[in-house]
Amino acid sequence: MEEPKTLFELWAKERNITVEEMRANIAARIEQGMNDPDPEKRASWEQIPRTGEIPTPEEWLRYAVEKLEEEGRGDLLRWYKIF
């Protein structure tokens, strides 16, 4: 079996689902966060830079990685072999 080349591929493989299912799961969670009734939680999701109304899974991942690196927690990314 071919080695994963992206985090989405790795996460899908770990969960025994397709990459499309993985992206759909992430997209659903993003949408939940963007529509959270708690204004503080919603505000944290709204900070994600995006081209549309709702961030894509790729936009969310880019933001999450950048935040970890900004906060000096980039070492957490080393858990994933593709980095």
Backbone torsions as a table, in degrees:
resi	resn	phi	psi	omega
1	MET	NA	140.0	-178.2
2	GLU	-68.9	140.7	178.3
3	GLU	-70.7	143.5	177.9
4	PRO	-63.2	143.8	179.8
5	LYS	-109.2	-15.3	179.3
6	THR	-130.3	163.5	175.9
7	LEU	-62.9	-37.4	178.6
8	PHE	-60.6	-40.9	177.8
9	GLU	-65.3	-43.1	179.8
10	LEU	-62.7	-48.5	-179.6
11	TRP	-62.8	-39.6	178.2
12	ALA	-63.2	-44.9	179.5
13	LYS	-60.9	-44.0	179.4
14	GLU	-61.5	-29.0	-177.2
15	ARG	-100.3	0.3	-179.3
16	ASN	56.9	44.3	176.4
17	ILE	-130.7	171.9	178.4
18	THR	-80.0	162.0	176.0
19	VAL	-61.6	-38.2	179.1
20	GLU	-62.2	-40.5	177.2
21	GLU	-65.8	-39.3	178.8
22	MET	-62.4	-47.3	178.6
23	ARG	-61.9	-39.6	179.2
24	ALA	-64.8	-40.4	177.0
25	ASN	-61.5	-45.1	179.8
26	ILE	-65.3	-44.8	179.8
27	ALA	-59.7	-40.3	179.0
28	ALA	-64.4	-40.6	179.0
29	ARG	-67.1	-38.8	177.3
30	ILE	-61.7	-46.1	-179.6
31	GLU	-62.6	-40.2	176.0
32	GLN	-58.8	-46.1	-179.3
33	GLY	-63.6	-41.3	-179.6
34	MET	-67.6	-21.0	-179.4
35	ASN	-111.6	16.0	-178.5
36	ASP	-61.4	136.2	178.7
37	PRO	-67.9	-21.8	178.6
38	ASP	-79.1	115.3	-177.1
39	PRO	-59.5	-33.0	179.4
40	GLU	-68.1	-44.3	178.5
41	LYS	-65.3	-44.2	179.6
42	ARG	-60.8	-41.0	-179.5
43	ALA	-61.8	-37.3	179.4
44	SER	-66.8	-37.3	176.5
45	TRP	-69.6	-35.2	-177.9
46	GLU	-69.8	-12.8	177.2
47	GLN	-74.3	-14.1	-177.3
48	ILE	-69.2	120.5	176.6
49	PRO	-62.1	137.2	-176.7
50	ARG	-154.2	158.0	178.4
51	THR	-91.7	-25.4	-179.9
52	GLY	-112.6	-164.1	-179.3
53	GLU	-71.3	-37.8	-179.2
54	ILE	-117.9	133.2	177.7
55	PRO	-61.9	145.2	173.4
56	THR	-79.8	164.3	174.8
57	PRO	-56.5	-37.2	178.6
58	GLU	-66.4	-40.7	178.1
59	GLU	-65.3	-40.1	177.7
60	TRP	-62.8	-46.2	-178.4
61	LEU	-63.2	-44.3	178.3
62	ARG	-57.5	-46.4	-180.0
63	TYR	-61.9	-45.4	-178.1
64	ALA	-62.7	-43.4	179.3
65	VAL	-64.0	-45.5	179.3
66	GLU	-61.2	-41.4	179.1
67	LYS	-63.2	-44.1	178.7
68	LEU	-59.8	-43.7	-179.6
69	GLU	-67.1	-42.4	178.3
70	GLU	-60.0	-36.9	-177.4
71	GLU	-86.1	7.6	179.2
72	GLY	71.4	23.3	-177.9
73	ARG	-113.5	24.2	179.4
74	GLY	-59.6	-20.4	178.2
75	ASP	-60.8	-25.4	177.5
76	LEU	-63.7	-26.5	-179.8
77	LEU	-72.6	-20.2	-178.2
78	ARG	-70.4	-11.2	175.3
79	TRP	-63.2	-24.6	-177.0
80	TYR	-99.1	123.0	-172.7
81	LYS	-60.0	-24.6	-173.6
82	ILE	-79.3	-5.2	178.5
83	PHE	-93.9	NA	NA
